[in-house]
């Protein structure tokens, strides 16, 4: 009869050891959100370069509008000027892309 309490203690010990095992979750872990992470060392230099590029592209967009306007003025004095609406559309499309670049990237991430 003394082996019955020992068997019960062994069974209880085995059961508690089973309960301590990690159980696999039924839900997938998913992709980690890297958008809210911190920047690596040296990222300030990259951000400076990106600001220079953004400034340069903005200056090129302004120069593109000036160029289309100049061609329109010259062709208007010659009796034309309506063909440049397409060129102005391309330049304004580029301006929209430059202005909304960070918003587009944020939406995709």
Beta strands, then each sheet from edge to edge (+ up, - down):
end
